[in-house]
Amino acid sequence: MRNNDVEELYKIVKTGTPVTIWGGIFGPFGNGFRILKPGYRGSDVYELQKRMKRLGYYPLYIDGIYGDGMKRYVIKFRKDRGLRITHNIDYEFYKTLGIELIE
């Protein structure tokens, strides 16, 4: 979206209306993977939380924020899968979680 698109939507959509931001055919990973660290926010964090929840590794509210609660479950997932222990979510973590980009 461009700024003029946002301005137009502002005239049409009421404050507080839920919206979905779609990131193209690759969704939140349309620009590739980024190494996620505690404190990061975004649709990629949101997607990871959803996938971790499906596997039973994230019982908290899915909010797209990599907070203290998520750190605990990232470490548990890493330990259970034999991954290197770190709070960062890296390519190894994505792949183990079943998220891979293909061309």
N, CA, C and O atoms as a GROMACS GRO file, in nm:
protein
  412
    1MET      N    1   0.084  -0.119   0.000
    1MET     CA    2   0.000   0.000   0.000
    1MET      C    3   0.088   0.124   0.000
    1MET      O    4   0.198   0.126   0.055
    2ARG      N    5   0.036   0.223  -0.062
    2ARG     CA    6   0.104   0.353  -0.061
    2ARG      C    7   0.032   0.445   0.036
    2ARG      O    8  -0.079   0.416   0.081
    3ASN      N    9   0.096   0.556   0.068
    3ASN     CA   10   0.037   0.651   0.164
    3ASN      C   11  -0.102   0.698   0.121
    3ASN      O   12  -0.192   0.708   0.204
    4ASN      N   13  -0.119   0.726  -0.008
    4ASN     CA   14  -0.251   0.772  -0.052
    4ASN      C   15  -0.358   0.663  -0.037
    4ASN      O   16  -0.476   0.694  -0.016
    5ASP      N   17  -0.317   0.535  -0.047
    5ASP     CA   18  -0.411   0.424  -0.022
    5ASP      C   19  -0.454   0.423   0.124
    5ASP      O   20  -0.572   0.404   0.155
    6VAL      N   21  -0.358   0.444   0.213
    6VAL     CA   22  -0.389   0.448   0.357
    6VAL      C   23  -0.483   0.564   0.387
    6VAL      O   24  -0.578   0.549   0.463
    7GLU      N   25  -0.455   0.677   0.328
    7GLU     CA   26  -0.541   0.795   0.351
    7GLU      C   27  -0.684   0.769   0.303
    7GLU      O   28  -0.780   0.811   0.368
    8GLU      N   29  -0.698   0.702   0.190
    8GLU     CA   30  -0.830   0.670   0.137
    8GLU      C   31  -0.904   0.572   0.230
    8GLU      O   32  -1.023   0.590   0.259
    9LEU      N   33  -0.833   0.470   0.276
    9LEU     CA   34  -0.894   0.374   0.368
    9LEU      C   35  -0.936   0.442   0.499
    9LEU      O   36  -1.038   0.407   0.557
   10TYR      N   37  -0.857   0.537   0.543
   10TYR     CA   38  -0.889   0.608   0.667
   10TYR      C   39  -1.026   0.676   0.657
   10TYR      O   40  -1.098   0.685   0.756
   11LYS      N   41  -1.060   0.723   0.539
   11LYS     CA   42  -1.188   0.790   0.517
   11LYS      C   43  -1.304   0.688   0.519
   11LYS      O   44  -1.418   0.723   0.553
   12ILE      N   45  -1.276   0.564   0.483
   12ILE     CA   46  -1.380   0.463   0.463
   12ILE      C   47  -1.400   0.375   0.586
   12ILE      O   48  -1.514   0.344   0.622
   13VAL      N   49  -1.291   0.334   0.651
   13VAL     CA   50  -1.296   0.235   0.758
   13VAL      C   51  -1.300   0.304   0.894
   13VAL      O   52  -1.222   0.395   0.921
   14LYS      N   53  -1.392   0.261   0.979
   14LYS     CA   54  -1.405   0.320   1.112
   14LYS      C   55  -1.291   0.272   1.203
   14LYS      O   56  -1.244   0.160   1.190
   15THR      N   57  -1.249   0.358   1.293
   15THR     CA   58  -1.148   0.323   1.392
   15THR      C   59  -1.196   0.204   1.474
   15THR      O   60  -1.310   0.199   1.519
   16GLY      N   61  -1.106   0.107   1.493
   16GLY     CA   62  -1.140  -0.013   1.570
   16GLY      C   63  -1.186  -0.130   1.485
   16GLY      O   64  -1.206  -0.240   1.536
   17THR      N   65  -1.205  -0.107   1.354
   17THR     CA   66  -1.247  -0.215   1.265
   17THR      C   67  -1.132  -0.315   1.249
   17THR      O   68  -1.021  -0.275   1.214
   18PRO      N   69  -1.157  -0.444   1.274
   18PRO     CA   70  -1.051  -0.544   1.253
   18PRO      C   71  -1.014  -0.552   1.105
   18PRO      O   72  -1.102  -0.551   1.019
   19VAL      N   73  -0.887  -0.561   1.077
   19VAL     CA   74  -0.839  -0.574   0.940
   19VAL      C   75  -0.741  -0.689   0.931
   19VAL      O   76  -0.680  -0.727   1.031
   20THR      N   77  -0.726  -0.744   0.813
   20THR     CA   78  -0.626  -0.846   0.787
   20THR      C   79  -0.530  -0.790   0.684
   20THR      O   80  -0.572  -0.742   0.578
   21ILE      N   81  -0.402  -0.795   0.716
   21ILE     CA   82  -0.300  -0.749   0.621
   21ILE      C   83  -0.241  -0.873   0.558
   21ILE      O   84  -0.184  -0.958   0.627
   22TRP      N   85  -0.254  -0.883   0.429
   22TRP     CA   86  -0.209  -1.001   0.357
   22TRP      C   87  -0.076  -0.969   0.290
   22TRP      O   88  -0.062  -0.866   0.225
   23GLY      N   89   0.023  -1.057   0.306
   23GLY     CA   90   0.157  -1.031   0.257
   23GLY      C   91   0.189  -1.095   0.124
   23GLY      O   92   0.306  -1.123   0.098
   24GLY      N   93   0.093  -1.121   0.041
   24GLY     CA   94   0.121  -1.182  -0.088
   24GLY      C   95   0.117  -1.334  -0.079
   24GLY      O   96   0.071  -1.390   0.020
   25ILE      N   97   0.166  -1.400  -0.184
   25ILE     CA   98   0.155  -1.545  -0.191
   25ILE      C   99   0.237  -1.618  -0.085
   25ILE      O  100   0.206  -1.732  -0.051
   26PHE      N  101   0.341  -1.553  -0.032
   26PHE     CA  102   0.422  -1.616   0.072
   26PHE      C  103   0.384  -1.565   0.211
   26PHE      O  104   0.452  -1.595   0.309
   27GLY      N  105   0.276  -1.490   0.220
   27GLY     CA  106   0.227  -1.442   0.350
   27GLY      C  107   0.331  -1.364   0.426
   27GLY      O  108   0.399  -1.279   0.369
   28PRO      N  109   0.346  -1.394   0.554
   28PRO     CA  110   0.437  -1.316   0.637
   28PRO      C  111   0.584  -1.337   0.602
   28PRO      O  112   0.670  -1.266   0.653
   29PHE      N  113   0.613  -1.433   0.516
   29PHE     CA  114   0.752  -1.461   0.480
   29PHE      C  115   0.783  -1.418   0.337
   29PHE      O  116   0.878  -1.467   0.276
   30GLY      N  117   0.704  -1.326   0.283
   30GLY     CA  118   0.721  -1.279   0.147
   30GLY      C  119   0.855  -1.215   0.120
   30GLY      O  120   0.902  -1.214   0.006
   31ASN      N  121   0.918  -1.162   0.223
   31ASN     CA  122   1.050  -1.102   0.209
   31ASN      C  123   1.159  -1.193   0.263
   31ASN      O  124   1.270  -1.149   0.291
   32GLY      N  125   1.126  -1.321   0.279
   32GLY     CA  126   1.222  -1.416   0.334
   32GLY      C  127   1.211  -1.425   0.485
   32GLY      O  128   1.120  -1.367   0.546
   33PHE      N  129   1.302  -1.497   0.544
   33PHE     CA  130   1.304  -1.514   0.688
   33PHE      C  131   1.392  -1.408   0.752
   33PHE      O  132   1.494  -1.369   0.696
   34ARG      N  133   1.352  -1.363   0.869
   34ARG     CA  134   1.441  -1.280   0.948
   34ARG      C  135   1.467  -1.356   1.078
   34ARG      O  136   1.382  -1.432   1.125
   35ILE      N  137   1.584  -1.336   1.134
   35ILE     CA  138   1.615  -1.396   1.263
   35ILE      C  139   1.534  -1.320   1.367
   35ILE      O  140   1.552  -1.199   1.384
   36LEU      N  141   1.446  -1.390   1.436
   36LEU     CA  142   1.360  -1.325   1.534
   36LEU      C  143   1.423  -1.332   1.672
   36LEU      O  144   1.478  -1.434   1.712
   37LYS      N  145   1.415  -1.221   1.743
   37LYS     CA  146   1.469  -1.211   1.878
   37LYS      C  147   1.360  -1.161   1.972
   37LYS      O  148   1.266  -1.096   1.928
   38PRO      N  149   1.373  -1.191   2.100
   38PRO     CA  150   1.274  -1.140   2.196
   38PRO      C  151   1.255  -0.989   2.180
   38PRO      O  152   1.352  -0.913   2.167
   39GLY      N  153   1.129  -0.948   2.182
   39GLY     CA  154   1.096  -0.807   2.163
   39GLY      C  155   1.046  -0.776   2.023
   39GLY      O  156   0.983  -0.672   2.002
   40TYR      N  157   1.073  -0.866   1.926
   40TYR     CA  158   1.028  -0.843   1.789
   40TYR      C  159   0.876  -0.860   1.780
   40TYR      O  160   0.814  -0.932   1.859
   41ARG      N  161   0.818  -0.792   1.683
   41ARG     CA  162   0.674  -0.801   1.657
   41ARG      C  163   0.653  -0.815   1.507
   41ARG      O  164   0.736  -0.771   1.427
   42GLY      N  165   0.542  -0.877   1.470
   42GLY     CA  166   0.511  -0.882   1.328
   42GLY      C  167   0.430  -1.004   1.289
   42GLY      O  168   0.402  -1.093   1.370
   43SER      N  169   0.393  -1.005   1.162
   43SER     CA  170   0.312  -1.116   1.111
   43SER      C  171   0.391  -1.247   1.109
   43SER      O  172   0.333  -1.354   1.119
   44ASP      N  173   0.524  -1.238   1.097
   44ASP     CA  174   0.604  -1.360   1.102
   44ASP      C  175   0.602  -1.421   1.242
   44ASP      O  176   0.595  -1.543   1.256
   45VAL      N  177   0.608  -1.337   1.345
   45VAL     CA  178   0.598  -1.386   1.483
   45VAL      C  179   0.459  -1.448   1.504
   45VAL      O  180   0.447  -1.554   1.566
   46TYR      N  181   0.357  -1.382   1.454
   46TYR     CA  182   0.220  -1.430   1.465
   46TYR      C  183   0.208  -1.570   1.403
   46TYR      O  184   0.149  -1.660   1.463
   47GLU      N  185   0.263  -1.587   1.284
   47GLU     CA  186   0.256  -1.717   1.216
   47GLU      C  187   0.331  -1.825   1.294
   47GLU      O  188   0.284  -1.938   1.304
   48LEU      N  189   0.447  -1.791   1.349
   48LEU     CA  190   0.521  -1.887   1.430
   48LEU      C  191   0.441  -1.929   1.553
   48LEU      O  192   0.437  -2.046   1.589
   49GLN      N  193   0.378  -1.832   1.618
   49GLN     CA  194   0.295  -1.864   1.734
   49GLN      C  195   0.182  -1.959   1.697
   49GLN      O  196   0.153  -2.053   1.771
   50LYS      N  197   0.119  -1.935   1.582
   50LYS     CA  198   0.011  -2.025   1.536
   50LYS      C  199   0.063  -2.166   1.515
   50LYS      O  200   0.000  -2.263   1.557
   51ARG      N  201   0.176  -2.178   1.450
   51ARG     CA  202   0.231  -2.311   1.420
   51ARG      C  203   0.277  -2.382   1.547
   51ARG      O  204   0.258  -2.502   1.561
   52MET      N  205   0.337  -2.306   1.639
   52MET     CA  206   0.379  -2.365   1.765
   52MET      C  207   0.258  -2.411   1.845
   52MET      O  208   0.261  -2.515   1.910
   53LYS      N  209   0.150  -2.333   1.841
   53LYS     CA  210   0.027  -2.368   1.912
   53LYS      C  211  -0.030  -2.498   1.857
   53LYS      O  212  -0.072  -2.585   1.933
   54ARG      N  213  -0.032  -2.513   1.723
   54ARG     CA  214  -0.082  -2.635   1.661
   54ARG      C  215  -0.005  -2.759   1.707
   54ARG      O  216  -0.061  -2.868   1.716
   55LEU      N  217   0.124  -2.740   1.737
   55LEU     CA  218   0.207  -2.852   1.782
   55LEU      C  219   0.208  -2.868   1.934
   55LEU      O  220   0.276  -2.956   1.987
   56GLY      N  221   0.131  -2.783   2.003
   56GLY     CA  222   0.124  -2.793   2.148
   56GLY      C  223   0.236  -2.722   2.222
   56GLY      O  224   0.258  -2.748   2.340
   57TYR      N  225   0.306  -2.633   2.154
   57TYR     CA  226   0.419  -2.564   2.214
   57TYR      C  227   0.392  -2.417   2.247
   57TYR      O  228   0.484  -2.346   2.288
   58TYR      N  229   0.271  -2.371   2.231
   58TYR     CA  230   0.243  -2.231   2.262
   58TYR      C  231   0.100  -2.218   2.314
   58TYR      O  232   0.008  -2.203   2.234
   59PRO      N  233   0.081  -2.223   2.447
   59PRO     CA  234  -0.054  -2.217   2.502
   59PRO      C  235  -0.105  -2.074   2.522
   59PRO      O  236  -0.220  -2.055   2.562
   60LEU      N  237  -0.022  -1.976   2.496
   60LEU     CA  238  -0.059  -1.837   2.522
   60LEU      C  239  -0.142  -1.779   2.408
   60LEU      O  240  -0.165  -1.844   2.306
   61TYR      N  241  -0.186  -1.655   2.427
   61TYR     CA  242  -0.263  -1.582   2.328
   61TYR      C  243  -0.173  -1.548   2.209
   61TYR      O  244  -0.061  -1.500   2.227
   62ILE      N  245  -0.222  -1.571   2.089
   62ILE     CA  246  -0.145  -1.540   1.968
   62ILE      C  247  -0.160  -1.391   1.940
   62ILE      O  248  -0.269  -1.344   1.907
   63ASP      N  249  -0.049  -1.318   1.952
   63ASP     CA  250  -0.056  -1.173   1.937
   63ASP      C  251   0.052  -1.114   1.846
   63ASP      O  252   0.053  -0.993   1.822
   64GLY      N  253   0.143  -1.197   1.794
   64GLY     CA  254   0.247  -1.146   1.706
   64GLY      C  255   0.359  -1.074   1.777
   64GLY      O  256   0.436  -1.002   1.715
   65ILE      N  257   0.369  -1.093   1.910
   65ILE     CA  258   0.474  -1.029   1.989
   65ILE      C  259   0.562  -1.136   2.052
   65ILE      O  260   0.512  -1.225   2.121
   66TYR      N  261   0.691  -1.128   2.027
   66TYR     CA  262   0.784  -1.225   2.086
   66TYR      C  263   0.823  -1.173   2.224
   66TYR      O  264   0.924  -1.105   2.241
   67GLY      N  265   0.740  -1.208   2.323
   67GLY     CA  266   0.761  -1.163   2.460
   67GLY      C  267   0.823  -1.270   2.548
   67GLY      O  268   0.867  -1.375   2.499
   68ASP      N  269   0.826  -1.242   2.677
   68ASP     CA  270   0.888  -1.334   2.773
   68ASP      C  271   0.821  -1.471   2.774
   68ASP      O  272   0.889  -1.572   2.786
   69GLY      N  273   0.690  -1.475   2.761
   69GLY     CA  274   0.620  -1.603   2.760
   69GLY      C  275   0.663  -1.688   2.642
   69GLY      O  276   0.684  -1.809   2.657
   70MET      N  277   0.677  -1.628   2.528
   70MET     CA  278   0.716  -1.703   2.409
   70MET      C  279   0.858  -1.757   2.421
   70MET      O  280   0.888  -1.866   2.371
   71LYS      N  281   0.946  -1.683   2.487
   71LYS     CA  282   1.084  -1.728   2.505
   71LYS      C  283   1.089  -1.866   2.569
   71LYS      O  284   1.166  -1.953   2.527
   72ARG      N  285   1.007  -1.886   2.671
   72ARG     CA  286   1.003  -2.014   2.743
   72ARG      C  287   0.967  -2.128   2.649
   72ARG      O  288   1.026  -2.236   2.657
   73TYR      N  289   0.870  -2.105   2.560
   73TYR     CA  290   0.823  -2.213   2.472
   73TYR      C  291   0.918  -2.235   2.354
   73TYR      O  292   0.925  -2.345   2.300
   74VAL      N  293   0.988  -2.132   2.314
   74VAL     CA  294   1.092  -2.148   2.210
   74VAL      C  295   1.201  -2.240   2.265
   74VAL      O  296   1.246  -2.331   2.196
   75ILE      N  297   1.244  -2.216   2.390
   75ILE     CA  298   1.347  -2.299   2.450
   75ILE      C  299   1.298  -2.443   2.466
   75ILE      O  300   1.374  -2.537   2.439
   76LYS      N  301   1.174  -2.463   2.508
   76LYS     CA  302   1.120  -2.599   2.523
   76LYS      C  303   1.119  -2.670   2.388
   76LYS      O  304   1.158  -2.787   2.379
   77PHE      N  305   1.072  -2.601   2.283
   77PHE     CA  306   1.070  -2.660   2.149
   77PHE      C  307   1.211  -2.699   2.106
   77PHE      O  308   1.233  -2.808   2.054
   78ARG      N  309   1.307  -2.609   2.130
   78ARG     CA  310   1.445  -2.637   2.091
   78ARG      C  311   1.500  -2.758   2.165
   78ARG      O  312   1.562  -2.846   2.104
   79LYS      N  313   1.478  -2.765   2.296
   79LYS     CA  314   1.528  -2.878   2.375
   79LYS      C  315   1.465  -3.008   2.327
   79LYS      O  316   1.534  -3.108   2.309
   80ASP      N  317   1.334  -3.007   2.308
   80ASP     CA  318   1.264  -3.129   2.266
   80ASP      C  319   1.307  -3.177   2.128
   80ASP      O  320   1.302  -3.297   2.100
   81ARG      N  321   1.349  -3.086   2.043
   81ARG     CA  322   1.387  -3.122   1.906
   81ARG      C  323   1.538  -3.136   1.889
   81ARG      O  324   1.586  -3.163   1.778
   82GLY      N  325   1.614  -3.119   1.997
   82GLY     CA  326   1.760  -3.134   1.990
   82GLY      C  327   1.830  -3.021   1.917
   82GLY      O  328   1.937  -3.040   1.860
   83LEU      N  329   1.768  -2.903   1.919
   83LEU     CA  330   1.827  -2.788   1.853
   83LEU      C  331   1.918  -2.712   1.949
   83LEU      O  332   1.910  -2.728   2.071
   84ARG      N  333   2.006  -2.631   1.893
   84ARG     CA  334   2.092  -2.544   1.972
   84ARG      C  335   2.005  -2.454   2.060
   84ARG      O  336   1.905  -2.401   2.013
   85ILE      N  337   2.044  -2.436   2.186
   85ILE     CA  338   1.963  -2.359   2.280
   85ILE      C  339   1.996  -2.210   2.269
   85ILE      O  340   2.106  -2.166   2.301
   86THR      N  341   1.898  -2.135   2.222
   86THR     CA  342   1.906  -1.990   2.209
   86THR      C  343   1.764  -1.937   2.202
   86THR      O  344   1.672  -2.009   2.163
   87HIS      N  345   1.746  -1.812   2.239
   87HIS     CA  346   1.613  -1.750   2.227
   87HIS      C  347   1.583  -1.707   2.085
   87HIS      O  348   1.467  -1.685   2.050
   88ASN      N  349   1.685  -1.694   2.003
   88ASN     CA  350   1.664  -1.650   1.865
   88ASN      C  351   1.595  -1.757   1.783
   88ASN      O  352   1.618  -1.877   1.801
   89ILE      N  353   1.510  -1.711   1.694
   89ILE     CA  354   1.444  -1.802   1.600
   89ILE      C  355   1.517  -1.787   1.468
   89ILE      O  356   1.509  -1.683   1.402
   90ASP      N  357   1.588  -1.892   1.431
   90ASP     CA  358   1.673  -1.888   1.313
   90ASP      C  359   1.622  -1.987   1.208
   90ASP      O  360   1.515  -2.045   1.222
   91TYR      N  361   1.701  -2.004   1.103
   91TYR     CA  362   1.659  -2.089   0.991
   91TYR      C  363   1.639  -2.234   1.036
   91TYR      O  364   1.547  -2.302   0.988
   92GLU      N  365   1.723  -2.281   1.127
   92GLU     CA  366   1.710  -2.416   1.180
   92GLU      C  367   1.574  -2.433   1.249
   92GLU      O  368   1.509  -2.537   1.235
   93PHE      N  369   1.532  -2.332   1.324
   93PHE     CA  370   1.405  -2.335   1.395
   93PHE      C  371   1.289  -2.337   1.295
   93PHE      O  372   1.197  -2.417   1.308
   94TYR      N  373   1.295  -2.246   1.195
   94TYR     CA  374   1.190  -2.243   1.092
   94TYR      C  375   1.174  -2.380   1.027
   94TYR      O  376   1.064  -2.432   1.014
   95LYS      N  377   1.287  -2.438   0.985
   95LYS     CA  378   1.284  -2.565   0.914
   95LYS      C  379   1.227  -2.676   1.002
   95LYS      O  380   1.146  -2.757   0.956
   96THR      N  381   1.269  -2.680   1.128
   96THR     CA  382   1.220  -2.783   1.220
   96THR      C  383   1.071  -2.766   1.245
   96THR      O  384   0.999  -2.864   1.268
   97LEU      N  385   1.025  -2.642   1.240
   97LEU     CA  386   0.882  -2.615   1.259
   97LEU      C  387   0.802  -2.644   1.132
   97LEU      O  388   0.678  -2.641   1.134
   98GLY      N  389   0.873  -2.673   1.023
   98GLY     CA  390   0.807  -2.707   0.897
   98GLY      C  391   0.781  -2.588   0.806
   98GLY      O  392   0.694  -2.594   0.718
   99ILE      N  393   0.856  -2.480   0.826
   99ILE     CA  394   0.840  -2.362   0.742
   99ILE      C  395   0.962  -2.350   0.653
   99ILE      O  396   1.073  -2.324   0.700
  100GLU      N  397   0.941  -2.368   0.523
  100GLU     CA  398   1.049  -2.355   0.426
  100GLU      C  399   0.999  -2.274   0.308
  100GLU      O  400   0.885  -2.290   0.264
  101LEU      N  401   1.085  -2.188   0.258
  101LEU     CA  402   1.048  -2.110   0.139
  101LEU      C  403   1.093  -2.186   0.016
  101LEU      O  404   1.203  -2.242   0.011
  102ILE      N  405   1.006  -2.188  -0.085
  102ILE     CA  406   1.041  -2.250  -0.212
  102ILE      C  407   1.014  -2.148  -0.322
  102ILE      O  408   0.929  -2.060  -0.308
  103GLU      N  409   1.086  -2.162  -0.429
  103GLU     CA  410   1.069  -2.067  -0.540
  103GLU      C  411   0.970  -2.121  -0.640
  103GLU      O  412   0.942  -2.056  -0.740
   0.00000   0.00000   0.00000
